[in-house]
Each structure stands twice: as C-alpha cells, then as structure tokens.
Amino acid sequence: VTDPLEEKGIEILKNAGFEVDEVGKQSPEKLAEIIKDYDVLIVRSGTKVPKEVIEKGEKLKIIGRAGVGLDNIDVEAATLAGIIVMNAPEGNTISAAEHTIALMMALARNIPSANNSVKEGKWERKKFMGTELYGKTLGIVGLGRIGKRVAEIGKGLGMKIVAYDPYISEEVIRNMGVAVVNLEGVLKQADFLTFHIPLNDETYHLIGDREFEMMKDGVFIINCARGGIIDEESLLKYIKKGKVKGAALDVFEKEPPEKNPLLQLDQVIATPHLGASTKEAQTNVAQQLAQQIVDALQKRIVKNAVNLPALDEKSLEYIRGYLSLGEKIGIFLRQLIDGEIKEIILEYSGEIINYDLSLVRANVIVGLFREEENVNLVNAPLIVKEKGIKLKEIRKEKADEFTNLITVEVKNSKKVSVSGTLIREEPRIVEIDGFSVEAVPKGYLLICYNEDKPGIMGHIGTVLGKRGINIASMTLGRKKKGGPSITVLNLDQGIDKEVINKIEEFPAIHSVRLVRI
C-alpha cells in the first residue's frame, strides 16, 4: 500500500489472511525495486505505476486503485502482463457528486468572493448578485455513476438536464429523465456545464477554443473529473472575454497548480482535488477495494476490473458455474490434441446466449493454454491474438435436451470437440467428438477411442484391477451399434504410459488418453 488507505480497508485484508505492508509513497524507481515481492499493489492518485514498475512485478496479480481515475497506471502494460487493474468507483460517488453541486452553488451565488468581502469588513450586497439554479439548464458530459447522481440532484433543484455520453444507450439516458444530445448540443444549451469523464487520449483538451465558441454567453463551468479535459489556456481566455462567467475547478492539468494564472481570477473557484475527500468516501473506497481484492484472489469473483469484462450481479450469478465449466473444457481439450492449435470455435446454446459470455470465452482460453503460457483472464484474448489463432463464436437458441450447452472445437491438422453443461449446478462433459457421454471433469479421466465390441470393458477392468487402480465412474458413447465409440472412465489415481500401452493392446481399442483436471 503506497498511499493512505483507511484502516477499515486494511482490516479487511488482514482478516482475510493477507500480510499488508504500508510502505508509503514511492517513486517509480523505488517502487520498481521492491514490487517483485508483492502479489497486490494498492495506490491512490499519488503513486505512478508505469510499465517499468509493472515489468518488475514478478508475482503481481492485482493493481488496486483506491478511487476511480487510472491515468497514473499503465493499464495496457498491466493487461499484457496478465495483471488485473481494478478501481472502486462506487465508494466516492456521493461525495464527488455533492462536491460538484456545492461548487455549482458557490459559483451561482458568488460565495467565496462574498465571504472574503465580509471578512474584510465590507457589505457589498449589490456586487454579489447571484443566479438561480431553478429552471436553468445543467449540461452533463459523462453519465457514469457520478454524472448520474449529479443529474438526480440537479433535477431535484428544478434544473433541466441535458447530457452526452457515447458509451450509454440513449434509451438508458432517457429513462433517467434526461434529454439526450450530442456534445455540441450540450455545449450550446447549458447554463451550467459539468464534466464526469476519464482523462485519456480522446478526452485530453476535449474543451478548447472551438468548443468555448459554441457555448452560451455567461456559461458557468465545473470540473471535478480530471485536469486536462479542459484546455486551461482557452478557459483563461474565455473567462477574460466574458464568455465564461465563472469556473469552479477541483482538478488541474498540473497538480498542485504552480503559478496558474486561473487562480488570479475572481471568477474562478478552486479546491485542491477534494471530490472524494470525505471521511465517508475514504472509508467506502477502502472497504470496497479491499473486499474486491479478497474476492478476486480467494473466490475468483472479479468486480470493477477495468481490463476485464464488466458484468452486473445478476449476469455474473447466472454464468458463474459456466466459468468453471469453460476452463475445465479447455483443460480437457488440450490433452486430447497434440501440436499447435490453429483455430478455436466456441458454440453457445440455450438461455445462456442472452448474457455476456466474454468471461466464459476467457476461461476456455485459460484452460487451453495454462500449461504452456502465463495466461489468465486478463491477457487471454491477447494470447490468442499473439499466437495467430482464429477464434470464432456461434450462438444458438436451442440446446437440445439441455438448458444450456457449451461446445468447444479446436483444430490443427486434426480437430477435437468437447461439449459441457451444468447438471445440478455441477460441470459435466456431455459430448466428445460427437459421442454422447456424461463424465465429471475432475481428477483423472481415461478416454478410450474404440469399436463397439464385446470384451473392451473386461480388458480395461482387468488391466487396471491388476495394478490396484479403482474406477470411480464410467460412461460409454456410440453413434450406432458395432461402430466407432468412446469409453470414459473417472479413475481414483493416475496411470503411467505402460498401463496405457497395455490397454491399447486390445484390438478394438484404437487410442487411449489420460486427462488430468
């Protein structure tokens, strides 16, 4: 932990059995020296985590940001390294939204300047004539958790809300009771304009001269998101022109803002990045992030990872069992095919097709390559891409006699397919290369490709029995009487090559594979 974290968050980690080192703020160079010993790194905005640090994190599994913004973390480098990057966006939502509204009210009623005037012994009521919020248009750029909360409060104040967010559907925005417009529409209509978006290549200097020219005369600007979204030189120019009546800034392009000319203007209210600076927010963020880390490492439940697919609780609950199934199918398949895999085809059937299955896909890939690559859910898509493997996904509404079915086929010069489902909430292999079976994908499984002829089970049983190897369960699959078939046995222990060779001596048995899951 390199930045201050509320004690309740530390307690959650310690109670879960983690050893926690609060090392204090570190330079990137110093952090690179010590990071090799840690599984998790927790930071706030004060610690930079560049590629050079990530490359030294030999054991690093999670980088946790106690807060929202991630511009201090090289997320791309972390993804390539298979490291989960997660934040805690819900924890400071209320505090950040309330700070935005507080700054908007302070702007509208000239509170900082009026306060200073009274303390100087003056009584200048006419000078500080304010603006009512009621009936005014509040323009919001970014309708994530904080933007949505700002919209709710704004509506409660009797303001008209217009918003722009390219990542949220228009239907969802309208259901909030908010008018949907494009960015230009927000800029042209807003009396008060607030930003709630991340800082990245697309949003850096999103607001410059061109955008200020579109705005109403006398517009008020509030930014509690990230410095750099607004071009500060342009803002300075348009405040001096009178186009912008006032600006309230909680964030700056450079923090702290040394010799920033904006701070010399009476029209500018400034606070030192206080959006999340309430005791409640700090506690909520620490608790949320700590619990997420515990869940990710101990329960394999990943929430708020920015480099993993985001699923709501309902979706995650529905597909949870299929995550394990997907990985087991991948492990199973890799032991049935030799050589490099050239193509992967995933087919989903049944009710499951109505859900986001990207995590299921990632689990299949993890299972396929876990013995030959440093692969996990984070970098699984990149592994497939780097290997030049063709990946195809198919969705079908019906799954025959099953509620849901996942079929994975892998190809090189040969092809092998395995289908699985959940039976009584437990993973089952129900088809191998088109043969219907029912096998538990756990422990040791003996897979025999054979002809449907008498004596096969007797031979296998004799070979195993002589060596004291117990059969836990058995399933047979055939397409027609006397034709090709498959025999799958769950064994209580593994067998060596000598035993496999002995089983293959029976004329009707073509090949035998031992699979370990």
N, C-alpha and C positions, 0 to 999 in steps of 0.2 A: 504494500500500500504506500504510494508515493505522495499522495495529497491527503489533506484532512478528511477523515471519514467518521461520521457519528458512531459513538460507541455501540449503539444497538445493532448496527451492521456488523461490527467486529464480533460482537457476542454471538450472532447467528452463525458466523463462520467457525468460531471456536467451539461452539456447542455441537457442530456437525463433525468435529474431529480435525479441522484444519489447523495447521500451525500458521499463525499470522505474524508477519514482520512489518511493522510500521517504520519504514526506513526514511521517511521524509522526502522532500522534493529533491530530485536528482537531475543532473544534466544528462542529455542523451548519451554522452561519452561514458559517464559514470554508470548509468543505467545499463549500458551495453556490457559493462564489465561484470555486473552482478546478476543479470537476468537469467543466466544459464541454470541457476539453482531453483528457479521458481516455476510452478505449474500455472499460476494465475497472477496477472498484474492488474491492480486496481488503480485508476487515475481519475483526476478531475481535469479541469481545463489547464491547470498549471504545469502539467508534465507533457513533454513532447515524446511521442513514440514513433520515430521514423523507421525506415527499412533497416537501417544499421542495427537498431536495437532488436527488432523482430528476428533478424537473421541469427542473432546470438542466443535466442530463446530456445534452446535445445529441448526443454521439457514443456515449454509454454503451450497451454491448451486454450486459455481464455484471456482476453484483454477486456476488462470491465470498465466502462466509463460511468462514473457516478454522476449522472446528469444526462444531457441529451446530445450536445454538439460533439462532432467527431473530427473536426478539422485538425486536431492535434495528433491524430492517429493515422498511420498509413494503412488504411483498410485493405487496399489492393495487395500490399506485401503480406499482410496477415492472412488473407484468403489463400494466396499461393502457398503459404506455409502451413495451411490447414488449421489456422488458429481462429477460433470463434471471437468475433468482436461484438459485444453486447452493451447496450446502454439501459438507462432506467427512465424512460420518457414520461411515465405516469406520475412519478413522485413529485415533480415540481410544477405540474400543470396548473394547479390552482394558484400557486404563488406567482408564477410568471404571468398568468392572465391578469391577476389582480394588480400586479405592478404596472402592466400595460394600461389598465384602466385608470390607475392612480396618476400616471404621467399624463394621460389624456385630460383628466380633470384639472391637473395642475396647469397644463397649457391653456385650457379653456378659460380658467379663472385667474391666470397670472399669479398663482400662489407664491412661488419663490420670490419674485420681484416685490410683490406686495408685502411679504413677510420681512424682507430686508429693509424696505422703506419704513415700516412701522418701527422696527428696531433702531433705525437711525433717527427716530423722533419725528417722523413726518406723518401726515394723514392725507394721502393723495387718492381720494375715492374716484375722482373722475379719470385719473391717469390709468387706473387698472380696471377699466370697463371690460367685462368678460363676454363670453359666448355661451349660450345654452347648448347642451347636447341634444335635448329633446327635439325630434324632428330632423336632425341633421343626418347626413349620410356617412356611415362608417365603412370605409373600404378596407377589406382584409385580403392580404396576399399570403396564401397558405392557410388551409383549413384542417390542419392536423389537430392534435389534442388541445394545444394551447389556442390556436386560432379559433377552434370550435367554441371553446369556453369564453373567449373574448366576444364572439358573436352572441352567445347566450346572454352575457351581461349587457352588451350593447342593446339588444332587443328589450331587455328589462328596463333600460333607461329611455326607451321610446325612440331609439335611433333606427333608421332604415339601414339594412345591412346589404352590401354588395360584396361579392368575393370572387377570387380567382384561385384555382388550384388545379393544375393539369393532371394531377395524379388521383383525383377523386371524381367519381362519376357525377354528372350533372343531376341525376336523379337523387343521389345521396345528399348533395348540397341543397337541392330544393326541399327535401324532406326536413332539413334543419330550419326551414322558413327563411332561407337566404336567397337573394337574387343572384343568378349565375351570369357572370360576364367574363370577357377575356381581360388580359392585363390592361390593355388600352382603355377598356370600359371602366375598370376600377379607378384608374388614374384620372379619367375625365369626370367621374361622378362624385368622387369622395370629397367630403369636407374635412374629414379626419382619415388619415391613411396609416395603417399599421402593418408590419411585416412579421410573419411567423414561418420562415423557411430556413433550410440549412444553407450554409455557405459552401459552394462548390464552383467548378468552372463555369457552370451555366448561370449561377446567380451572382457571381462576382461583378460588382458595379452594374447590377441589374437596373438601377435607377441613376441615370446621368442627365446630361443637358436635354437630350431628346425627350425623355420621359417627364422632366420637370415642365417643359413647354406644354405638354398635354394637360397638366393639372389645372384645377380651378385657381383663380387668384385668391390668395388668403388661405390656402390649404394648411392644415396642421399635419406634421409628420411625427410618427412614433416608431422607434426601432428598439425592440427588446430581444431581437433574434441574434444576429451576428453582425459585427462590424465588417464592412467591405461590401455588403449588399447595396448600400447607398454610396455613391461617389462623393466623398466629403468635400472635395473642391467644388463640385457642382452644387451641392447643398449650400455651401457658404455663399456662392454667387447668387443663388436664387432667394436666399434669405435677405441679402443686401438689396436685391432688386425689389423686394416686397412681394414677390410671387408666393413665397412660403412665409406665412405669418408667424409660425413658431415650430420648433422641433424639440422633441424630447428623446434623448439618446441614453440608453443604458449600456450600449456597446459601441466600440470604436475599432477602426481598422488596425490601429496600434494601441495596445493596452499595457500600461496606462498611457493616456494620450498626451505625450510631452509636447508642449508649446503648440497645441492645436488651436488655430485661430477661431474655430467654432466656439470655444469656451470663453472667448472675449465678448460674445454677443449676448445681450439681454434676452433675445428671442429664443435662446437655447437653454433648455433644462438638461442637466447631465447628472447621471448617477453611475457609480463605479461597478457596473455589471452585477446588479442586485436582484435580477429577476428571480433567481432561485434562493436568494438569501433570506429565508425564514427558517426558524427552528423546525417548523413542521415539514418544510420541503426537504431540508437536510436529513432529517430523520427518515422520512418516507423514501427518499432516494437510496440512502444507505441500506435500509431494510430490504427494499425491493431488489437492489442489485445483489446483495449478499444471498438472498433466498434463490435468485435466479442461478447464481453460481453453484450453490449446493445442489439444486435440482438438475442442472446440466451435468455435473460430474458424478452425482450419486444415483439419479433416477433417469438420466438421459432424456430429460424433458427440457428443451431449449426454448426460451422465450426472449423476445426482444433482441435477437441476434440480427445485426444489420447485414451480415453476409450469409444468412440462411433464409429460406422462405419463411414468411410470417403467416402463422395460422391462428385463427381465433380458437377459443377454448372448445367450442362445440365441434369444430372440424378436427382439432387435434385429438379430442376424445374418441371420435369415430374411427380415425385412421391409425390410432396408436398401435393396435395389435398388428396391423399390416406393415408397420415399420420393421418390427422384428421379423415378420414373415419374409419381407423383401430381402433383408440381409441374409437370412438362412437359405433362401432360394439361390442367392448369389454364391454363397459358400458352397452349396451343394453342386451347382452347375460347374463351378471352376474345377472341381475334382472329377468331372465326367468328360472334360475336353482337354486335349493337350495342345500346346503351342499357343501362339499369339491370337488373341481374339480380334477379329476384323469388323464384326457387326453385332450389335445388340438390338433386339426387338422386344419391347415391353408391351404387353397387351393387358388392358384392364377391362373387366366385365362386371356388370351389375350396378348396384346403387353407388358403389364407390366412385364411379366416374363423375359424380356430381361434386366431388371435392378436389382441392388442390393436392396433387399426388407427387409434387416435386421432391418431397422428403422421402416418399416411398422409392422413387427412382434413385435418389442418392444412396439410400440404404442398399439397394440391389448392387450398385456400383461398388460400394464399400465391401460388400460380401465377395464380389468377384475378384477384387484386386488387393485385398488386405494382406495376403501373404507375399506380395511382390512389390508393393508400393506403400509409402507413408500416406495412406488415404483415409480421409474421414468425410463426414457430411459436408464440411465446408468446401474442401477442394475437389470433391468427387467429380463435379462437372468439368473442371479443368483437366483432371487426369484423363478423362475420355477424349477431350479435345486434343491434348498433347500427344496422345497415342494414335491419333488419326482414326479413331474407331467411329464407324457410322452408328448413330443412335436414332431409333425410330420408336414412336409411341402410338399405340392404337387404342381407341376406346369403343367398347361395345355395350349396348344397353342390357343385354341378357347374358347370364352366366350359367345357362342350362340348369342343372339341379342345385346349384349353389347360389347363395345370396350375392356373393362376390367371388371373383376369381382373378388371380394374378398369374399370367403366363410370361415367362422369360425365355427367349430363344437366343443362343449365341452361335456365331458362325465363324469358321475359317475355311479350310478345305472340307471340313465336316460341319454338321450342325447338331446341336443338342437342345432340347426344350424341357422345361420343368414348370408345372403349374402348382399353385398352392392356394389355400384358403384358410379361414379360421373355422374350426369346429369346436363348439362350446368355448369360444374365446381363445382357443389354443391353436398354434400354427400346425398345419398338416400339408404334406406333399400329396397331391391327389392325381397327378399325372406326370409320367416321364416318357418323353418321346412318343406321345400319343397313347401310351398304355395307362389305363385307369388303375390306380393303386390307392392306398391310404397308409401313409407312413409318418411317424413322428420325426421331425427333423432335429434330432438331438442325440448327442453321443456318437456311437459308431453304427454306420449303416452299410450293409453288404449289398451291392447291386449286381445282380446276375442277369446278363442277356442270354437267353436260351430258347430252345424249341419247346413247345408244349407237349412234352412226352413224359411217360411214367418213369419213376426212379430218381428224378432230379432232387427232390426234397430229401429222399432217403440218403442219397450220396452226400449232399451238403451236411445233413444232420450227423452222419457218421464221421465225416472229416472233422467237423467242429467238436463233436462229442468226445472223440479220442484225445483231443487236446484240452478238454475241460472248459470249452468255450460255450457259454449259455446263450440261447436265443431268447430275447425278450419278447419279440413280436415278429409277425411275418405277414406279408401281403403278396398276392400274385396278380399279374395283369396280362391279359391276352386279348387279341382282336378277333381271333377265330380259333376254333378247335384244331389242335395239331400244328398251328402256325407259330410264328415268332411270338415270344412272350418275355415277360420280365419278372424277376423274383427279388423282392426287397426284404431284408431282414434287419431288425434292430438287434445289435449284439451288446452284451454286458461289458465287453472289453474288445480291444483291437486285435488284429491278426497280422502276421508278417507275410512277406512275399511267398514264402514256402507254402503256407496254408492256401493262399490264393492259387498258386500253381497246382496244388493238389486238387482243389475244387474244379479247376479248368480241365482236368484230365477227363472228365465225363464227356463223352462225345456230343451230347446235345447242348452243352454249355459252351457258348461262343466266347464270352469275355466276362471278367469279374472286376469290379472296382470296389475299393473300400473308401467310404466317405466319412470324414470326421467333422462333426459340428459342435 
